[in-house]
């Protein structure tokens, strides 16, 4: 299973397929357009594609029997007259979708439900396969939402959405920057999570404030959902209580900095990362592209290099550009310099599919 | 009625032919032009009905001043050009 990979790039959507044991590009859609993210709804089988047309705004398309159709993109309601809300730079905050940064299907008992996280920080939900979207007002109107800040982008954004596999009303989101937020009533009310994370980029009195945390990616073990892993701006953190508290994992070679994390669907102690020299450089150490893997909950890590370039490689792997398939055996990742690699043995060996794609934003198994 | 011309670059994404539209302001003219091609609206305006950040509109050769309310006047002999601004890359 999972013989197809959807690769979102700066210049199109690439379908990569497996035939006779090897992977190759089989189809290109939206060639020339900025494809930021995809989702395949496991219930309906429909694909969703987020596009960023720059001048013309953010758009969403959905697969049909014969191709694609443009559907509604998440849109903010009118900003109330006279409301003064500025961004962290003191400029008026535009209530307008600047980027689609997270797409997640609802639970198995919620056909048609799609969650969507955006910049400047709005969380949207569709209950009709994306025909229409509703801004989750209790989160948008939460007074603490205004303390969220941009991390890497000028505006804050929701990049991770997790739906509890045992109860679809329970949802976690992660914000860069704004930490982790949790609802147990499908979005009607929200509480901050994420004690124990640490931020070096704020004054000491704010270091451990959960809202100051720049979570780069939040992932959950499907079979053991109380186990969560975080790739954070300042390192790797793991939780065994649904994200209420985290412990820091330190001393991981070559680095604990990076953007993505994926977790094995059945083994909560097994997770993968793609390390970079920390924030001031953001390139692989010594020009060697590696993946790190723990199988024991973070006590030790394997540095996986077989099949990956070990000389003058400066690939950065964004938070949505590392993917794990449903069985937890196949991995794929894509880089800012257009490299795409696949492993069929949990990362022990990698094969290079191509090194000439446009910058890769997201990789997803179908 | 004013003539409304859309940049050819939009045509790759959505159908928006040159149109004749009534109205005394950019807002009125665009609303009438979008009536026959509603999908074009979100390519030119954002959710708050303001001109998208990297779009620009010229009325009779002059860039409009009011990008939020689109109140710049338009006459029946005007030509309204909807372009993308080079600032957007």
Interface residues (C-beta under 8 A of the other chain):
Chain A: X53 X54 X55 X56 X57 X59 X70 X73 X75 X76 X77 X78 X79 X94 X95 X96 X97
Chain B: X9 X10 X13 X14 X39 X42 X43 X44 X46 X47 X48 X52 X54 X55 X84 X85 X88 X89
